[in-house]
Every structure is written in C-alpha cells, then in structure tokens.
C-alpha cells in the first residue's frame, strides 16, 4: 500500500510540475516572443544537392544574423529547411505542408522552376510569400501571382544573352542545342534558339536528353557529324558536366555554353580539365571581387568550414529580402506578428534593397528590375569561374 501511495504521489508531483512548466511556457509566449518560421525549399539530396545546399546555407546564415534584431520585435525567428529533391511532386507536397503551419510566413526557394511553378500555385491559396533566389523560368512570374517574387533574372534574358554572346563575341554561325526536357532546361534552350536564329545564326541540331542519363554517345555523335561552332545546353550541371567531358573525349571542338544550372564547383569535379574553356550564363558570380563580398565570404567560410558557392550569396540576399518584408509588415501592423497577406504585400513593395550580390526592386510581376546577369568562363579547372561580361536584365526586357 505504501508503495502504491508513493507511486501515486510521484505521478501527482510530476503532473503538477508538468502543468507548472506548461504555464511557464504559456506565460513566456504571451509576454514574450511569437514564432515566425521561414522555409527554404531546395534540393538537399540527389544529384542537384550541391546547389540546393549552398542556397540553404546562405539563407540560414542571413536568418541567424538577424535573430537578435527580431527578438527586439518580440519575434522568434526559426528556419524550416525543406528538401524538395528537384521533384515537382515533392515540391507540391512540401508546399501543402507549409501552408498548414500558420507560423510559416515566407518561403525562400525554389531552385528549379519546374518545382517552383506548381508549388507556388499552392502558396497562393494561403497567401504565403515566396522569394526565389534562382528560378529563371519565364512562367514563374508571368502568371501574375502577388505572392511570387524572384531576385534573379529570367530565361528570356539569359537565353537571348547567351545567343548574342555566341554570335558577337565568339563569332559563332552554327549551334547545336541540347536540353534536358525540363521546364527550365527546355525553356532556356528555346530562348537561345529563337534569338540565335533571329539574329542570323543557324541551328544545326536540336535534341532532348533525359535528366539522370550518363551516356550521351548518341546525341554527341550527331553533334560530331555536323561540326557546329557552339553547343548550347539547357539543363543542370550533373548532365552538363558529363556532356562537356564526353565532348572532349570525342574531340568535338565546338565551344560549350550553358545556363546558370552550370554554376557549380561540381562542374570541375565531374568534368575535370575538360571544363577549361566552358562558358555559362549566371545570375551570380564570384562574390569576392568586391570588398563587401570578400568580407561576407570570410564569414561564410568561418561559419561553415568551406568556401561559398556563387548561389550561396543569392540564398543570403533572398532571405534578407524576405526578412525585410516581414519586418516592414510587423511595423505596419503596430508591432504585432503580421498576417501572411500583410507579408505578401510588404515583400512585393520592396524597392532599393541593397544586398551583397544584388540590388532588388520588384516590379508589378515580382521580377527584379535591378537584376544583373553574367557570362562566365572556366579559364582553368577551378571554381569560381571568371566573369567575362555583365549584362543588365532590363536591357533585354524593354
């Protein structure tokens, strides 16, 4: 009997302690901070994880730097990192999960336009604001969704700019176009093709490959037979790097040009010395060419133990754009946690943001009027590559 009494008393004591603990948490929440979560949505596993992880790391760094600033506003910032694996179906599933969590007030992502487009259709249902560091697909912003924004430029800038560079700077007259059949890859390839032909070039081949392939013997035999001046590839670095390597093995002398999906240190790891001479367009570039960028890169390396990828800084700037929007929404809401709708309006209204890598002013579609695009080249088998030309996006979007 004494044993039962002791156990009952212990349970009662534990229950009371639990209640006191719960009350303490409730009191702390009511008199202190409210949780605000920002999700990052990028591929953190799979073949594109290198870029996805670099974006997430940059975004996380930005958020952590501003935790104390938001504590003064009674807001407890939390990162909710999501792995969309570059899969549209998984991206939609993640979006459906995020809109249910009412503490999530913003999304930094996605990397792939083919994931961002269907996922953003879910976000719009609950007015969840999205700031993309990397989506270049034209349709991302052309659908007129107030909740969708991007700090990079579009494929109807980088495709045409790459075509003009091939024609004017490389003296190319013929091009063979390869794409990976994705929304992003085929979209930017088609933009290149259209401008190249319009401005006097001749497209001597147009072929699609499948993401995940590793043997490009078939399509490269076609390239070899027509001997183009340039090969333009619309896709991401896992396949693009192998194409570069296999072109070298087949002694194909055409110059290779790719889009921003080729902006990764993985190109050198996969293609090796074959990467030397390769061109690609990108929204980002070596951040260490400026004093502010050099200082930022030092902080990044000290924190993460490795040098940043070019996309890391775009994750960083995109997160700061989102946080600036949320902060303004808090101020406009008399210092209280804002609604998602308030955040959507505040983020879209951002003008004159000064990031480490880019300035940001959103237009009515959510495109960045201040976006810059770079043509880069691997002058040696070393990352980051060298910027050979910079282009203002607005020059192509007049």
C-alpha positions as CSV (number, residue, x, y, z in Angstrom):
1,X,0.0,0.0,0.0
2,X,2.8,2.4,0.9
3,X,4.4,1.6,-2.5
4,X,1.2,2.5,-4.4
5,X,0.8,5.7,-2.4
6,X,4.4,6.6,-3.2
7,X,3.9,6.0,-6.9
8,X,0.6,7.9,-6.9
9,X,2.3,10.8,-5.1
10,X,5.2,10.8,-7.6
11,X,2.8,10.8,-10.5
12,X,0.8,13.7,-8.9
13,X,4.0,15.6,-8.4
14,X,5.2,15.1,-11.9
15,X,1.7,16.1,-13.2
16,X,1.8,19.3,-11.2
17,X,5.4,20.0,-12.4
18,X,4.3,19.5,-16.0
19,X,1.4,21.9,-15.5
20,X,3.7,24.5,-14.0
21,X,6.1,24.0,-16.8
22,X,3.3,24.4,-19.4
23,X,2.1,27.5,-17.6
24,X,5.6,28.9,-17.6
25,X,5.8,28.4,-21.4
26,X,2.4,30.0,-21.9
27,X,3.3,33.0,-19.8
28,X,6.6,33.3,-21.7
29,X,4.8,33.1,-25.0
30,X,2.1,35.6,-24.0
31,X,4.6,38.2,-22.6
32,X,7.5,37.4,-24.9
33,X,8.1,36.4,-28.5
34,X,6.0,34.9,-31.2
35,X,7.4,32.3,-33.5
36,X,7.9,33.2,-37.2
37,X,9.2,30.5,-39.5
38,X,10.9,31.0,-42.9
39,X,11.1,27.9,-45.0
40,X,13.9,27.2,-47.5
41,X,12.9,24.9,-50.3
42,X,15.8,23.5,-52.4
43,X,17.2,20.1,-53.4
44,X,19.2,18.9,-50.3
45,X,19.7,15.4,-51.6
46,X,20.0,13.9,-55.1
47,X,22.2,15.0,-58.0
48,X,21.5,18.7,-57.5
49,X,22.2,18.8,-53.8
50,X,25.4,20.9,-54.1
51,X,23.5,23.9,-55.4
52,X,20.5,23.3,-53.1
53,X,22.6,23.1,-50.0
54,X,24.6,26.2,-50.9
55,X,21.4,28.2,-51.2
56,X,20.1,26.9,-47.9
57,X,23.4,27.6,-46.2
58,X,23.4,31.2,-47.4
59,X,19.7,31.7,-46.3
60,X,20.4,30.2,-42.9
61,X,23.3,32.4,-42.4
62,X,21.2,35.5,-43.1
63,X,18.4,34.4,-40.8
64,X,20.8,33.6,-37.9
65,X,22.5,37.0,-38.2
66,X,19.1,38.7,-37.7
67,X,17.7,36.6,-34.8
68,X,18.5,39.2,-32.2
69,X,17.1,42.1,-34.3
70,X,13.8,40.3,-34.5
71,X,13.8,39.4,-30.8
72,X,13.6,43.1,-30.1
73,X,10.3,43.0,-32.1
74,X,9.1,40.0,-29.9
75,X,9.6,37.7,-32.8
76,X,11.4,34.3,-32.5
77,X,12.8,33.5,-36.0
78,X,13.1,29.9,-37.0
79,X,14.4,28.2,-40.1
80,X,12.3,25.4,-41.7
81,X,14.6,23.9,-44.2
82,X,12.9,21.6,-46.8
83,X,14.4,19.1,-49.3
84,X,12.3,19.2,-52.5
85,X,14.9,16.9,-54.3
86,X,14.2,18.9,-57.5
87,X,11.0,16.9,-57.8
88,X,7.8,18.8,-58.7
89,X,5.5,16.3,-56.9
90,X,7.6,16.5,-53.7
91,X,7.7,20.3,-54.1
92,X,3.8,20.4,-54.1
93,X,3.7,18.1,-51.1
94,X,6.0,20.3,-49.2
95,X,4.0,23.4,-50.1
96,X,0.8,21.7,-48.9
97,X,2.6,21.0,-45.6
98,X,3.9,24.6,-45.2
99,X,0.6,26.3,-45.8
100,X,-0.9,24.3,-42.9
101,X,1.7,25.6,-40.4
102,X,0.5,29.1,-39.7
103,X,3.9,30.2,-38.2
104,X,5.4,29.9,-41.7
105,X,5.2,33.4,-43.1
106,X,7.6,33.0,-46.1
107,X,9.5,30.7,-48.4
108,X,13.0,31.2,-49.8
109,X,13.1,29.0,-52.9
110,X,12.9,27.1,-55.0
111,X,15.9,26.3,-57.2
112,X,14.1,24.6,-60.0
113,X,11.5,26.5,-62.0
114,X,9.7,23.2,-62.7
115,X,9.3,22.7,-58.9
116,X,8.5,26.4,-58.1
117,X,5.6,26.8,-60.6
118,X,3.3,24.0,-59.2
119,X,4.4,24.7,-55.6
120,X,3.6,28.4,-55.9
121,X,0.1,27.5,-57.0
122,X,-0.3,26.0,-53.5
123,X,1.3,29.0,-51.8
124,X,-1.1,31.4,-53.4
125,X,-4.1,29.7,-51.8
126,X,-2.9,30.8,-48.4
127,X,-1.1,34.0,-49.3
128,X,2.3,32.6,-48.5
129,X,5.0,34.8,-49.9
130,X,7.9,33.3,-51.9
131,X,11.2,34.9,-52.8
132,X,13.2,32.8,-55.2
133,X,17.0,33.2,-55.4
134,X,17.3,31.2,-58.6
135,X,14.1,30.5,-60.6
136,X,14.6,31.8,-64.1
137,X,11.6,30.2,-65.9
138,X,9.5,32.9,-67.6
139,X,6.3,31.4,-66.3
140,X,7.3,31.8,-62.7
141,X,6.3,35.4,-62.6
142,X,4.2,35.7,-65.8
143,X,1.2,34.1,-64.1
144,X,0.5,37.3,-62.1
145,X,0.8,35.8,-58.6
146,X,1.3,38.5,-56.0
147,X,2.9,36.0,-53.6
148,X,5.7,35.1,-56.1
149,X,8.9,37.1,-56.4
150,X,12.5,36.5,-57.6
151,X,15.7,38.3,-57.1
152,X,17.4,36.8,-60.2
153,X,16.5,37.5,-63.8
154,X,14.6,35.3,-66.4
155,X,15.3,32.9,-69.1
156,X,14.1,35.3,-71.7
157,X,17.2,37.3,-70.7
158,X,19.8,34.6,-70.2
159,X,18.9,32.6,-73.3
160,X,19.0,35.6,-75.7
161,X,22.1,37.0,-74.0
162,X,23.9,33.7,-74.4
163,X,22.9,33.6,-78.1
164,X,24.1,37.2,-78.6
165,X,27.4,36.4,-76.9
166,X,27.9,33.3,-79.1
167,X,27.2,35.4,-82.2
168,X,29.0,38.6,-81.4
169,X,31.8,37.6,-79.0
170,X,32.6,34.0,-80.2
171,X,31.9,34.6,-83.8
172,X,29.6,31.6,-84.0
173,X,27.4,31.0,-87.0
174,X,26.1,27.5,-86.2
175,X,24.8,26.0,-83.0
176,X,23.6,22.6,-81.8
177,X,21.1,22.8,-79.0
178,X,20.7,20.1,-76.3
179,X,18.2,20.3,-73.4
180,X,17.1,18.1,-70.5
181,X,13.4,18.2,-71.3
182,X,12.6,20.0,-68.0
183,X,10.6,23.3,-67.7
184,X,13.8,25.1,-67.0
185,X,16.2,23.4,-69.4
186,X,14.0,23.3,-72.5
187,X,12.7,26.8,-71.7
188,X,16.1,28.5,-71.7
189,X,17.2,26.4,-74.7
190,X,14.2,27.6,-76.7
191,X,15.0,31.2,-75.8
192,X,18.6,30.7,-77.0
193,X,17.4,29.0,-80.2
194,X,14.9,31.7,-81.0
195,X,17.4,34.6,-80.6
196,X,20.3,32.8,-82.3
197,X,18.1,32.2,-85.4
198,X,16.6,35.7,-85.4
199,X,20.0,37.3,-85.3
200,X,21.4,35.3,-88.2
201,X,22.7,32.1,-86.7
202,X,21.9,28.6,-88.0
203,X,20.6,25.9,-85.6
204,X,22.0,22.6,-87.0
205,X,20.6,20.3,-84.3
206,X,18.0,20.3,-81.5
207,X,17.9,17.3,-79.2
208,X,16.5,16.4,-75.8
209,X,18.1,14.2,-73.3
210,X,16.7,12.8,-70.0
211,X,17.9,14.1,-66.6
212,X,19.7,11.3,-64.9
213,X,21.4,10.0,-68.1
214,X,25.1,9.5,-68.1
215,X,25.9,8.2,-71.6
216,X,25.5,10.9,-74.3
217,X,27.2,9.0,-77.1
218,X,24.1,9.1,-79.3
219,X,23.5,12.8,-79.2
220,X,27.2,13.7,-79.4
221,X,27.6,11.6,-82.5
222,X,25.1,13.8,-84.1
223,X,27.0,16.9,-82.9
224,X,30.2,15.4,-84.2
225,X,28.7,14.9,-87.7
226,X,27.5,18.5,-88.2
227,X,30.5,20.2,-86.5
228,X,28.8,23.3,-85.0
229,X,30.6,26.3,-83.7
230,X,28.9,26.1,-80.4
231,X,26.9,23.5,-78.4
232,X,24.3,25.1,-76.2
233,X,23.0,23.0,-73.3
234,X,19.8,23.8,-71.4
235,X,20.0,22.0,-68.1
236,X,21.8,21.4,-64.8
237,X,25.4,20.5,-64.0
238,X,25.2,16.7,-63.5
239,X,24.3,16.1,-67.1
240,X,26.0,19.2,-68.5
241,X,29.4,18.3,-66.9
242,X,29.3,14.8,-68.4
243,X,28.4,16.2,-71.8
244,X,31.5,18.5,-71.6
245,X,33.7,15.6,-70.6
246,X,32.4,13.3,-73.4
247,X,32.7,16.1,-76.0
248,X,36.4,16.3,-75.1
249,X,36.8,12.5,-75.4
250,X,35.2,12.7,-78.9
251,X,37.5,15.6,-79.9
252,X,34.4,17.8,-80.5
253,X,35.9,21.3,-80.9
254,X,32.7,23.3,-80.5
255,X,32.6,25.7,-77.7
256,X,30.2,24.8,-74.9
257,X,27.7,27.3,-73.5
258,X,25.3,26.6,-70.7
259,X,22.9,28.5,-68.4
260,X,23.0,29.2,-64.7
261,X,22.4,25.5,-63.9
262,X,26.1,25.0,-64.7
263,X,27.2,27.4,-62.0
264,X,28.7,24.9,-59.5
265,X,32.0,23.7,-58.3
266,X,30.7,20.2,-59.2
267,X,31.4,21.0,-62.9
268,X,35.1,20.9,-62.2
269,X,34.8,17.8,-60.1
270,X,32.9,15.9,-62.8
271,X,34.5,17.3,-66.0
272,X,38.0,17.9,-64.7
273,X,40.3,19.6,-67.2
274,X,37.6,19.3,-69.8
275,X,35.9,22.2,-68.1
276,X,38.6,24.6,-69.2
277,X,37.1,27.0,-71.8
278,X,33.5,26.3,-71.0
279,X,31.1,29.3,-70.9
280,X,27.9,29.7,-69.0
281,X,25.5,32.5,-68.0
282,X,24.5,33.0,-64.4
283,X,22.7,35.4,-62.1
284,X,25.5,35.1,-59.6
285,X,29.3,35.5,-59.9
286,X,32.3,35.3,-57.7
287,X,31.3,37.4,-54.7
288,X,34.9,38.0,-53.6
289,X,35.6,40.5,-56.4
290,X,34.1,43.2,-54.1
291,X,35.3,44.2,-50.7
292,X,31.8,43.6,-49.1
293,X,31.7,40.2,-50.9
294,X,35.2,39.3,-49.7
295,X,34.2,40.0,-46.1
296,X,31.0,38.1,-46.4
297,X,32.8,35.1,-47.9
298,X,35.2,35.1,-45.0
299,X,32.3,35.0,-42.5
300,X,30.7,32.2,-44.5
301,X,33.8,30.1,-44.6
302,X,34.4,30.6,-40.8
303,X,30.9,29.5,-40.1
304,X,30.6,26.6,-42.4
305,X,34.2,25.5,-42.9
306,X,34.1,25.8,-46.7
307,X,34.1,28.4,-49.3
308,X,30.7,29.6,-50.6
309,X,29.3,28.6,-54.0
310,X,28.1,31.5,-56.1
311,X,24.5,30.6,-55.3
312,X,25.1,30.8,-51.5
313,X,25.1,34.6,-51.7
314,X,21.8,34.6,-53.6
315,X,20.3,32.4,-50.8
316,X,21.6,35.0,-48.4
317,X,20.2,38.0,-50.2
318,X,16.9,36.3,-50.9
319,X,16.4,35.6,-47.2
320,X,17.3,39.2,-46.3
321,X,14.7,40.5,-48.8
322,X,12.1,38.2,-47.1
323,X,13.1,39.3,-43.6
324,X,13.0,43.0,-44.6
325,X,9.4,42.4,-45.9
326,X,8.4,40.7,-42.7
327,X,9.9,43.4,-40.6
328,X,8.0,46.1,-42.5
329,X,4.8,44.1,-42.2
330,X,5.4,44.0,-38.4
331,X,5.9,47.7,-38.2
332,X,2.8,48.3,-40.3
333,X,0.8,46.0,-38.0
334,X,1.5,48.1,-34.9
335,X,4.4,45.9,-33.8
336,X,2.4,42.7,-33.8
337,X,3.0,39.5,-35.8
338,X,1.6,40.1,-39.3
339,X,-0.7,38.1,-41.4
340,X,0.5,36.3,-44.5
341,X,-1.4,38.7,-46.6
342,X,0.4,41.6,-45.0
343,X,3.8,39.9,-45.7
344,X,2.8,39.3,-49.3
345,X,2.1,43.0,-49.9
346,X,5.1,44.2,-47.9
347,X,7.6,41.9,-49.8
348,X,6.2,42.9,-53.2
349,X,6.6,46.6,-52.3
350,X,10.4,46.2,-51.7
351,X,12.4,48.8,-53.6
352,X,16.0,49.7,-53.4
353,X,17.2,46.7,-51.4
354,X,21.0,46.6,-51.2
355,X,22.2,43.1,-51.0
356,X,25.8,41.8,-51.0
357,X,25.3,40.3,-54.5
358,X,22.4,42.2,-56.0
359,X,20.1,45.2,-55.7
360,X,16.4,44.4,-55.6
361,X,13.4,46.3,-56.7
362,X,10.3,44.2,-57.5
363,X,8.1,45.3,-60.4
364,X,4.4,44.5,-60.5
365,X,5.1,40.9,-61.7
366,X,7.6,40.2,-58.9
367,X,10.6,40.4,-61.2
368,X,13.7,42.2,-60.0
369,X,14.2,45.4,-62.1
370,X,17.8,45.6,-60.9
371,X,18.9,42.1,-61.8
372,X,22.2,41.5,-63.5
373,X,23.3,38.5,-65.5
374,X,26.9,37.4,-66.1
375,X,28.7,35.4,-68.8
376,X,31.3,33.3,-67.0
377,X,34.1,31.1,-68.3
378,X,36.2,28.4,-66.7
379,X,39.6,29.7,-67.7
380,X,41.2,26.9,-65.6
381,X,39.8,23.9,-63.9
382,X,39.0,25.9,-60.8
383,X,35.8,27.3,-59.2
384,X,34.6,30.1,-59.1
385,X,34.9,30.9,-62.8
386,X,35.8,34.2,-64.3
387,X,33.3,36.8,-65.4
388,X,33.8,37.8,-69.0
389,X,30.7,40.0,-69.4
390,X,28.0,41.5,-67.3
391,X,24.5,42.3,-68.7
392,X,21.7,44.3,-67.2
393,X,18.4,42.4,-67.4
394,X,16.4,45.5,-68.1
395,X,18.3,45.9,-71.4
396,X,16.6,42.7,-72.6
397,X,13.2,43.3,-71.0
398,X,12.4,46.7,-72.6
